[in-house]
Amino acid sequence: MEYDNLKLTSSEIGTLWGEYVNGTMTEIVNRYMISILEDESIKKVFEIAIETWEKQKKQLVSFIEKEGFPVPIGFTESDLNKSADRLFSDTFCLNYLHIMTINGLLGHTTALSVSVRKDLREFYNSCDNDAKRMYDLTIELLLKKGKFQRDPYFYPNESPEFISTKDFADGFFGKGRLLSATELISLSLNIKKSIMAKTLSIGFSQVAESKEVRKFFEELEKAADENIQALSKILHKDNLPVPMSWESEVTMSKDSPFSDKLMMYHMGFLIQTAQVYYGTGLASAMRTDLGVVYEKAILKALAITKNWFDIMVKNKWLEQPPLAPNRKELAQDK
């Protein structure tokens, strides 16, 4: 068998389709941000991000077309208003690129894990390397500018220890215990991602044209803030620092740089990826109070996703991914 000529599976087509749509969305945002950036060092990193995507985009189109599937519409120049006033500061733009790079790393790894054909594996492996490079570039620049928020420091114990009491899992009653280093991995990242979601919601609610869309962003901002407060409260309880908010990095502009369709899709993407990270946090949580916060966040995200889906479908903004063949329909008489 010619393993290099295997037909792509449904999972492989699904990842190609998702990578293309999400990539075109990010490209439009990056193109806007590079048009408003004043800091040349940040602008250079965005130029690299845009060039990297152009290379990946050509390969994605090639894969999809060779399998006979239509290339998704995704997002185009029609979703961008380059002449719009500045909506975000340079600092926020750099933080945005950093967080979206983390999301990209997750997406590329997931795509690689379901890929069988060699050329597809090689492609996602190169995408992963591209994302790692961008991760390094954004962190180095954030550190250089004193804008990177490092996680809390712990002091080492003299020797390894074993859990010796059931109170280890109790965050409400009994003696309880302090947060573990393994719990702080998800706790800190989820707060930072919620801060970005809240900041984008504030900016998007200022510029969206549709009243319904503005209301959705306002509700999303409130939900993101509730998650930030709930998770931050747990850090405060253990006398640990909380990541800094970015709300002040949004200007007073009411001039929209993006279509309502793009802004809605973007927030839907963040809500769905947040559920993955909340799930990871829940799986690693060994304190009951932390588990409850994650469970509430997941349920809240599911309710918001339902509202998001209804608005997207109502406005015909949601592209349909490839579907399984309808065997019943095919079996009907001609």
Buried (B, 14 or more C-beta within 10 A) or exposed (E): EEEEEBEBBEBBBBBBBBBBBBBBBBBBBBBBBBBBBEBEEBBBBBEBBBEBBEEBBEBBBEBBEEEEBEBBEBBEEEBBBEEBBBBBBBBBBBBBBBBBBBBBBBBBBBBBEBBEBEEBBEBBBBBBEBBBBBBEBBEEBBEEBEBBBEBBEEEEEEEEEEEEEEBBBBBEEEEBBEBBEEBBBBBBBBBBBBBBBBBBBBBBBBBBEBEBBBBBBBBBBEBBBBBBEBBBEBBEEEEBBBBEBBEEBBBEBEEBBBBBBBBBBBBBBBBEBBBEBBBBBBEBBBBBBBBBBBBBBBEBBEEBBEBBEEBBEEBEBBEEEBEEEEEEEEEEEE
